[in-house]
Amino acid sequence: METFLVGGAVRDRLLGRPVHERDYVVVGATPEEMEARGFRPVGRDFPVFLHPRTHEEYALARTERKTARGYHGFAFNAAPEVTLEEDLARRDLTINAMAESGDGRLIDPFGGRRDLEARVLRHVSPAFAEDPVRLLRVARLAAQLSPFGFTIASETHDLMRELVASGEVDALVPERVWAECEKALASPAPVRFFEILRSTGAMPALFPEVAQLFGVPQPPRHHPEVDTGIHTFMVLEQATRLSPAPEVRFAALAHDLGKGNTPSEILPGHHGHEERGVTLIRDLAQRLRIPKRYRDLAIKVARYHGLVHRVFELRPKTVLKLLEGVDSLRRPEGLEPFLAAVEADFRGRAGFEARSYPQADAVRRASRAVAAVSPEPLLAKGLRGEALGEALRRARIAAIAALGLQQESGARGT
């Protein structure tokens, strides 16, 4: 029985990245021997065990054979005779197909270190095209390793396109698509993930709501980049700069989905795209099992971003409706993520990247002014029920009016 450190831990150590998880491959053992040593079995499809003290994962060396479509369409062989090199051969990329022995010796049968130094993501074997999850994993890894300047080998990119053309990508389960997407959204360059999905042809199958934005025009006066898909990617880049929160970045990605099905007769205008976008976000969230916190923020941004851009033109009662719509009175902690995504929309246009955005601060001030309005004086006057609610509403509108937002000058966004 021999144990080797494998995969991402070896890769990241060689790159100088922090190693957060360690996975091990065990050669020459049986499940019974692992359990006899105190390891706890957790694998459903093949033998994986948790170490009795460290709780790190130890998997028996295995080979795999394609038997059916999709991620689960494989038969596995984890017999004690399976060698380390056979196990590494089934892995996706050469930089993930390296191992390290207990004495620190590097085992690299497929040139992973060479590709690591060349900053290339390259598949290990043609079997790469048998597993659709690998397309997602490569796109996500490219986003995570973006600061290192990794590119995808042309032959690997061809295999990724083959995965799409064969229909294998259509067999991906929603939970796995979202799991990889969520990791990409938290990466240094989320837009890289979606660029790769688009370049390989996978976007229409996985994120059709985003795919249909490309080629849809917007008014050049407000959007010099014109193309809505290009604008969306620019907004995602700006959101990445403004916030580390993946929820904010998802909201940026989804903020203009309603422009994808604007009636052709009103183009390049997009009247009503806000509510159309809300419907598409709900559909996307339901299909991919996206958590509620992502969905709800994205809906608020889609529905209200235009009002924030025009805040200096709004009447005080409309500003109050905006604050009520984004629920800033009951949940003030949600205002900053909302404003970060909206500001990203403003900046995500050609020539607007470095412009100031005073609208965000205006909304912050309005929110603080409304929060400072106390119901106590109204209660002291004996107001209750609907009368109290109406009086409180008038007091809040007056507090916003006192800010003089309509008299302020500032940048205008769309």
Wavefront OBJ file of the C-alpha trace (Angstrom):
o trace
v 0.000 0.000 0.000
v 1.473 3.328 -1.151
v 0.003 6.809 -0.719
v 0.584 9.815 -2.992
v -0.490 13.451 -2.833
v -2.190 14.263 -6.138
v -3.956 16.887 -8.206
v -4.545 20.486 -7.222
v -2.383 20.393 -4.105
v 0.699 19.447 -6.142
v -0.143 21.970 -8.839
v -0.722 24.837 -6.427
v 2.427 24.125 -4.413
v 4.506 24.316 -7.596
v 2.738 27.556 -8.564
v 3.325 29.074 -5.150
v -0.399 29.270 -4.416
v -1.829 28.456 -0.977
v -2.834 24.796 -0.669
v -6.246 24.573 0.984
v -7.171 20.952 0.286
v -5.079 17.826 -0.077
v -6.259 14.746 -1.915
v -4.434 11.438 -1.904
v -4.377 8.349 -4.088
v -3.764 4.963 -2.506
v -2.159 2.248 -4.644
v -2.267 -1.438 -3.796
v -5.089 -1.445 -1.234
v -8.638 -2.759 -0.998
v -11.672 -1.076 0.608
v -11.538 -3.640 3.397
v -7.916 -2.786 4.167
v -8.732 0.934 4.261
v -11.572 0.416 6.702
v -9.395 -1.843 8.840
v -6.977 1.086 9.187
v -9.763 3.342 10.433
v -10.594 5.156 7.190
v -14.292 6.046 6.766
v -15.842 5.274 3.342
v -17.662 8.202 1.697
v -17.499 7.518 -2.052
v -20.741 6.578 -3.797
v -19.422 5.833 -7.289
v -15.902 4.642 -6.433
v -13.906 3.963 -3.243
v -13.083 7.230 -1.444
v -12.246 7.408 2.266
v -11.714 10.050 4.922
v -8.583 9.869 7.058
v -9.516 9.055 10.671
v -7.649 12.104 12.058
v -7.146 14.705 9.295
v -10.430 13.916 7.444
v -8.619 14.450 4.148
v -9.756 12.385 1.159
v -7.961 9.197 0.166
v -9.169 7.504 -3.031
v -8.120 4.108 -4.275
v -6.253 4.293 -7.577
v -8.731 3.636 -10.350
v -9.306 3.507 -14.065
v -12.543 4.399 -15.801
v -14.400 3.348 -18.929
v -17.133 5.319 -20.690
v -20.425 3.390 -20.660
v -23.134 5.997 -21.166
v -23.716 9.685 -21.762
v -23.014 12.342 -19.167
v -21.001 12.812 -16.010
v -22.156 9.560 -14.411
v -21.747 7.402 -17.514
v -18.559 5.640 -16.402
v -17.586 2.242 -15.050
v -14.690 2.222 -12.575
v -12.022 -0.300 -11.703
v -10.313 0.278 -8.326
v -8.543 -3.056 -7.971
v -5.221 -3.166 -6.063
v -3.386 -3.808 -9.348
v -4.217 -0.352 -10.746
v -1.013 1.684 -10.918
v -0.480 5.326 -10.056
v 0.250 6.190 -13.688
v -3.007 4.535 -14.795
v -4.865 6.614 -12.225
v -3.164 9.841 -13.347
v -3.905 9.033 -16.992
v -7.658 9.401 -16.433
v -7.324 12.966 -15.104
v -8.370 16.019 -17.090
v -5.293 18.249 -17.446
v -1.584 17.551 -17.351
v -1.103 20.099 -14.564
v -3.599 18.090 -12.492
v -2.001 14.739 -13.365
v 1.058 15.067 -11.149
v 1.682 13.267 -7.861
v 4.087 13.569 -4.978
v 5.429 10.670 -2.967
v 5.818 10.692 0.782
v 9.491 11.659 0.474
v 8.680 14.646 -1.776
v 9.511 13.052 -5.139
v 7.485 14.451 -8.047
v 5.810 11.906 -10.348
v 4.946 13.600 -13.639
v 4.307 11.106 -16.460
v 2.412 13.540 -18.739
v 4.514 16.716 -18.673
v 2.428 18.627 -16.179
v 5.339 20.594 -14.791
v 6.384 21.654 -18.266
v 2.858 22.897 -19.008
v 2.726 24.574 -15.623
v 5.869 26.550 -16.419
v 4.545 27.351 -19.917
v 1.183 28.395 -18.414
v -0.783 26.022 -20.650
v -3.946 24.083 -19.840
v -3.608 20.850 -21.834
v -5.632 17.634 -21.704
v -3.953 14.378 -20.706
v -5.606 12.126 -23.297
v -8.441 12.048 -25.849
v -10.615 10.589 -23.065
v -10.986 14.225 -21.974
v -13.878 14.495 -24.465
v -15.837 11.765 -22.671
v -16.673 13.828 -19.585
v -18.665 17.076 -20.038
v -17.763 18.322 -16.571
v -14.207 18.763 -17.827
v -15.293 21.639 -20.053
v -16.666 23.438 -17.000
v -13.617 22.590 -14.915
v -11.165 23.929 -17.489
v -13.167 27.155 -17.877
v -13.343 27.567 -14.114
v -9.646 26.788 -13.649
v -8.753 29.337 -16.328
v -10.711 31.935 -14.338
v -9.035 30.960 -11.078
v -5.537 30.921 -12.581
v -6.047 34.073 -14.622
v -3.414 36.051 -12.643
v -0.815 33.552 -13.865
v -1.718 34.072 -17.538
v -2.754 30.515 -18.435
v -4.036 29.801 -21.931
v -5.851 26.732 -23.253
v -3.932 24.551 -25.697
v -5.563 24.708 -29.128
v -6.038 20.943 -29.285
v -7.710 21.015 -25.861
v -10.001 23.809 -26.995
v -10.912 21.646 -29.999
v -11.859 18.785 -27.683
v -13.994 21.156 -25.633
v -15.872 22.125 -28.776
v -16.218 18.421 -29.544
v -17.868 17.911 -26.161
v -20.457 20.493 -27.146
v -20.988 19.132 -30.670
v -21.445 15.575 -29.390
v -24.267 16.645 -27.086
v -22.383 15.558 -23.952
v -22.727 19.048 -22.461
v -26.510 18.717 -22.670
v -26.288 15.865 -20.150
v -24.746 18.029 -17.407
v -26.866 18.154 -14.270
v -27.898 21.669 -13.150
v -26.267 21.373 -9.741
v -22.854 20.690 -11.271
v -23.174 23.562 -13.735
v -23.967 25.964 -10.914
v -21.254 24.570 -8.622
v -18.566 25.319 -11.210
v -20.141 28.674 -12.064
v -20.214 29.731 -8.409
v -16.519 28.908 -8.011
v -15.766 30.894 -11.161
v -17.756 33.875 -9.872
v -15.548 33.897 -6.776
v -12.358 33.733 -8.872
v -10.045 36.602 -9.869
v -11.534 36.709 -13.408
v -15.123 35.382 -13.661
v -15.522 36.783 -17.163
v -12.866 34.310 -18.363
v -15.177 31.430 -17.432
v -18.001 32.776 -19.569
v -15.701 33.777 -22.429
v -14.529 30.162 -22.659
v -18.080 28.829 -22.548
v -18.875 31.134 -25.439
v -15.772 30.337 -27.497
v -16.385 26.591 -27.194
v -20.053 26.916 -28.151
v -21.287 25.793 -24.727
v -22.992 29.038 -23.753
v -26.324 28.437 -25.579
v -26.683 25.046 -23.879
v -25.707 26.160 -20.375
v -26.595 29.867 -20.173
v -28.930 30.585 -23.108
v -30.184 33.776 -21.456
v -26.662 35.204 -21.595
v -25.872 33.773 -25.032
v -28.800 35.547 -26.659
v -27.491 38.963 -25.559
v -24.685 38.865 -28.113
v -25.542 40.654 -31.319
v -28.378 42.631 -29.710
v -27.783 46.382 -30.292
v -28.145 49.221 -27.799
v -28.270 52.985 -28.464
v -24.682 54.072 -29.274
v -25.236 57.388 -27.477
v -25.463 55.585 -24.151
v -23.558 52.415 -25.066
v -20.546 53.060 -27.311
v -19.834 49.316 -27.254
v -23.355 48.803 -28.774
v -23.484 44.989 -28.386
v -25.410 43.965 -25.262
v -23.327 40.825 -24.762
v -20.094 42.802 -24.839
v -21.623 45.273 -22.388
v -22.581 42.412 -20.068
v -19.031 41.071 -19.988
v -17.707 44.592 -19.379
v -20.122 44.974 -16.459
v -18.970 41.664 -15.010
v -15.366 42.869 -15.212
v -16.274 46.073 -13.386
v -18.203 44.148 -10.723
v -15.111 42.007 -10.173
v -13.118 45.170 -9.488
v -15.774 46.645 -7.200
v -16.704 43.628 -5.085
v -15.325 40.201 -4.124
v -18.864 38.904 -3.524
v -19.962 36.293 -6.079
v -23.586 37.403 -5.568
v -22.716 40.891 -6.823
v -20.907 39.448 -9.823
v -23.841 37.209 -10.702
v -26.195 40.190 -10.474
v -23.911 42.060 -12.860
v -24.012 39.149 -15.298
v -27.812 38.956 -15.147
v -28.749 42.645 -14.925
v -29.689 43.062 -18.608
v -31.039 39.621 -19.493
v -34.327 41.245 -20.534
v -32.585 42.897 -23.487
v -32.092 39.478 -25.041
v -35.738 39.173 -26.035
v -36.582 42.806 -26.786
v -39.082 42.970 -29.697
v -37.096 43.655 -32.852
v -39.344 46.529 -33.892
v -38.238 48.718 -30.958
v -34.480 48.052 -31.215
v -32.021 49.518 -30.365
v -34.313 50.707 -27.547
v -35.196 48.257 -24.787
v -38.368 49.546 -23.160
v -39.585 47.117 -20.502
v -36.372 45.093 -20.355
v -36.269 45.368 -16.557
v -39.366 43.246 -15.963
v -38.531 40.885 -18.808
v -35.185 40.405 -17.109
v -36.823 39.532 -13.798
v -38.727 36.696 -15.484
v -35.571 35.355 -17.129
v -33.618 35.498 -13.860
v -36.335 33.484 -12.130
v -36.252 30.901 -14.919
v -32.439 30.692 -14.826
v -32.371 30.359 -11.041
v -34.980 27.611 -11.081
v -33.262 25.667 -13.855
v -29.794 25.712 -12.278
v -30.968 25.522 -8.643
v -29.295 28.864 -7.924
v -29.508 29.888 -4.246
v -32.102 32.463 -3.247
v -29.562 35.098 -2.189
v -28.125 35.178 -5.717
v -31.544 35.248 -7.350
v -32.984 37.981 -5.133
v -30.067 40.381 -5.531
v -30.029 39.849 -9.295
v -33.765 40.587 -9.489
v -33.358 43.837 -7.530
v -30.518 44.967 -9.778
v -32.394 44.050 -12.963
v -35.560 45.809 -11.835
v -34.146 48.986 -10.272
v -30.737 49.772 -11.807
v -32.258 52.294 -14.205
v -33.841 54.243 -11.357
v -30.499 54.547 -9.588
v -28.892 55.868 -12.758
v -31.623 58.560 -12.920
v -31.810 59.299 -9.200
v -31.060 63.013 -9.673
v -34.103 63.264 -11.938
v -36.529 61.399 -9.670
v -39.164 62.902 -7.448
v -38.618 62.220 -3.728
v -41.569 59.813 -3.579
v -40.048 57.789 -6.428
v -36.731 57.633 -4.575
v -38.640 56.264 -1.570
v -40.251 53.616 -3.793
v -36.764 52.679 -4.991
v -35.527 52.239 -1.410
v -38.616 50.213 -0.532
v -38.170 48.096 -3.650
v -34.622 47.101 -2.748
v -35.719 46.592 0.878
v -33.051 48.922 2.255
v -35.245 49.958 5.209
v -35.676 46.445 6.601
v -32.374 45.038 5.365
v -29.869 47.906 5.105
v -26.986 45.430 4.773
v -28.250 44.600 1.277
v -27.863 48.135 -0.070
v -24.105 48.059 -0.708
v -24.106 44.837 -2.764
v -26.991 46.270 -4.798
v -25.194 49.556 -5.417
v -21.941 47.778 -6.330
v -23.697 45.864 -9.128
v -25.487 48.999 -10.329
v -22.251 50.986 -10.384
v -20.654 48.155 -12.358
v -23.425 48.576 -14.931
v -22.648 52.286 -15.221
v -18.910 51.696 -15.584
v -19.248 48.693 -17.890
v -19.341 50.793 -21.055
v -16.627 51.873 -23.438
v -15.075 55.065 -22.080
v -16.985 54.987 -18.783
v -14.687 52.663 -16.837
v -13.017 55.378 -14.736
v -15.888 57.849 -14.428
v -17.297 58.839 -11.053
v -20.728 57.595 -10.051
v -22.315 60.062 -7.593
v -25.697 58.390 -7.957
v -24.619 55.621 -5.592
v -23.763 58.067 -2.840
v -27.049 59.918 -3.424
v -28.962 56.687 -2.809
v -26.895 56.030 0.315
v -27.730 59.480 1.664
v -31.399 59.021 0.881
v -31.378 55.669 2.668
v -29.767 57.189 5.750
v -32.221 60.102 5.731
v -35.185 57.745 5.583
v -33.754 55.510 8.311
v -33.368 58.555 10.563
v -37.100 59.316 10.441
v -38.500 58.092 13.745
v -42.142 57.085 14.198
v -42.034 58.128 17.859
v -43.268 61.739 17.385
v -46.128 60.436 15.266
v -47.039 57.835 17.850
v -46.963 60.544 20.510
v -49.593 62.387 18.485
v -51.823 59.350 18.771
v -51.492 58.189 15.173
v -52.062 54.503 14.577
v -52.679 52.061 11.727
v -53.107 53.517 8.228
v -52.878 57.088 9.508
v -49.506 56.336 11.110
v -48.248 54.637 7.954
v -49.263 57.533 5.721
v -47.757 60.131 8.054
v -44.512 58.153 8.253
v -44.424 57.929 4.476
v -44.856 61.704 4.121
v -42.101 62.307 6.682
v -39.751 60.027 4.771
v -40.510 61.767 1.473
v -39.853 65.125 3.162
v -36.509 63.839 4.469
v -35.498 62.846 0.930
v -36.714 66.170 -0.476
v -34.552 68.007 2.075
v -31.459 66.462 0.490
v -32.078 68.433 -2.704
v -31.039 65.587 -5.002
v -32.841 67.115 -7.987
v -30.695 70.216 -7.685
v -27.458 68.285 -7.698
v -25.454 67.848 -10.832
v -23.750 64.561 -11.546
v -22.903 61.994 -14.137
v -25.869 60.475 -15.905
v -26.037 56.744 -16.662
v -28.411 54.469 -18.482
l 1 2 3 4 5 6 7 8 9 10 11 12 13 14 15 16 17 18 19 20 21 22 23 24 25 26 27 28 29 30 31 32 33 34 35 36 37 38 39 40 41 42 43 44 45 46 47 48 49 50 51 52 53 54 55 56 57 58 59 60 61 62 63 64 65 66 67 68 69 70 71 72 73 74 75 76 77 78 79 80 81 82 83 84 85 86 87 88 89 90 91 92 93 94 95 96 97 98 99 100 101 102 103 104 105 106 107 108 109 110 111 112 113 114 115 116 117 118 119 120 121 122 123 124 125 126 127 128 129 130 131 132 133 134 135 136 137 138 139 140 141 142 143 144 145 146 147 148 149 150 151 152 153 154 155 156 157 158 159 160 161 162 163 164 165 166 167 168 169 170 171 172 173 174 175 176 177 178 179 180 181 182 183 184 185 186 187 188 189 190 191 192 193 194 195 196 197 198 199 200 201 202 203 204 205 206 207 208 209 210 211 212 213 214 215 216 217 218 219 220 221 222 223 224 225 226 227 228 229 230 231 232 233 234 235 236 237 238 239 240 241 242 243 244 245 246 247 248 249 250 251 252 253 254 255 256 257 258 259 260 261 262 263 264 265 266 267 268 269 270 271 272 273 274 275 276 277 278 279 280 281 282 283 284 285 286 287 288 289 290 291 292 293 294 295 296 297 298 299 300 301 302 303 304 305 306 307 308 309 310 311 312 313 314 315 316 317 318 319 320 321 322 323 324 325 326 327 328 329 330 331 332 333 334 335 336 337 338 339 340 341 342 343 344 345 346 347 348 349 350 351 352 353 354 355 356 357 358 359 360 361 362 363 364 365 366 367 368 369 370 371 372 373 374 375 376 377 378 379 380 381 382 383 384 385 386 387 388 389 390 391 392 393 394 395 396 397 398 399 400 401 402 403 404 405 406 407 408 409 410 411 412 413 414
